[in-house]
Amino acid sequence: MRAAWVLLPALAALAAYYVYKPLPGAVSDPWKLMLLDATFRAVQQTCHLIHYLRLSHHLIVLNYLICTFDKLKSVSSEDIKITDTVFDGVEVRVFEPPAKGDESLKRSVVYIHGGGWALASARTSLYNNLCRIMAESLNAVVVSVEYRLVPEVCFPEQYHDALRATKHFLQPDVLAEYSVDPSRIAISGDSAGGNLAAAVCQQLSKDENLTIRPKLQALIYPVLQAFDFNTPSYQQNMNMPVLPRYVMINYWIDYLNGNYDLAHALLINNHTALDVGQALSFRGRLNWTSLLPSSFKKDYKPVVQTTGTAEIIQKIPALLDVRAVPLLADNETLQLQPKTYVLTCENDVLRDDGVMYAKRLENAGVDVTLDHFHDCFHGCMIFTVWPTDFSAGVQTRNSYIKWLDENL
């Protein structure tokens, strides 16, 4: 009995030590975020152990656990018709609100979910709930794309899936089938889905055979570049939940079918050193010292290696492929982009990706709204359902939907 009195406080102290993580003072719901982060870390460590034992790929196990937990809190709606179908070989989930009065055509959003190109699904309650609320709030047809995931496939297959599904939906006969106004379509996505949405939008803008193109693009804390892992936001938030820097680098390695042995070289920007010739022509397109306002740059300094490892680009050429890294697109392509919304969070390694893209689009003459949240963190917009309900999630979701409602 005496041993139990000693053991229980020790275990409680150990748990508190594992859960606690210093966070910026402005972060919304800090203790809840620490608990969410501790859960993620515990699950990820278990999945990596299974991977190490060669029982299964850690991302397959992690996605299985996410989907299993998600089944406990599925969200449904009697007012929205939800249909699973296939667009040009790609699975999609379509959310259709009921017809209202004499209204003939509805607006529409093509939505591409996040998850590091490896996790989550259009069918999980987190994204099902988001798309259902979008369909209800906007009275819009929402098409949620169920692209294939890492490790089943790697780049460029996720991009091709998103592009094929979107182009199929943009056909006049398909839009007519869903009673969608061809002049009121947006393409949108969060995180890795924001990456795919931006890349697809760039390709659609250059496709001369298309008669219908999106009116808007809306990117939620998008991941847009793998050129510089030492932007101010990467330095400031390197250990920030829910997406520390090393995790984002590993997502890039998985997506581009690279080797984890390269992670440290990527972290210190060896792949884009001054002596790496392939990267030189892109350097001016991602110069954060000129693209970021001083409030974001703070006192951080650029990390530019004089000599690096050119072999990294040879092993992973997609690091400089604009289909994977839309922020590296040329100005001619950016000039063709539709009216754009970019949502960023202060406590997010990807903050500067979105801010730099917004600035480059603005410099190219595109109408851009940058919606920045000082107290929010990466991924927050989908965390609105108990037990992962955050005030930051409701705040960002409402702002995003409000912009769509006013502009679509």
Secondary structure, 3 states (H helix, E strand, C coil): CHHHHHHHHHHHHHHHHHHCCCCCCCCCCHHHHHHHHHHHHHHHHHHHHHHHCCCCCHHHHHHHHHHHHHHHHCCCCCCCEEEEEEECCEEEEEEECCCCCCCCCEEEEEEECCCCCCCCCCCCHHHHHHHHHHHHHHCEEEEEEECCCCCCCCCCHHHHHHHHHHHHHCCHHHHHHCCEEEEEEEEEEECHHHHHHHHHHHHHHHCCCCCCCCCEEEEECCCCCCCCCCCHHHHHCCCCCCCCHHHHHHHHHHHCCCCHHHHHHHHCCHHHCCCCHHHHCCHHHHCHHHHCCHHHHCCCCCCCCCCCCCHHHHHCHHHHCCCCCHHHCCHHHHCCCCEEEEEEEEECCCHHHHHHHHHHHHHCCCCEEEEEEEEEECCHHHCEECCEECHHHHHHHHHHHHHHHHHC
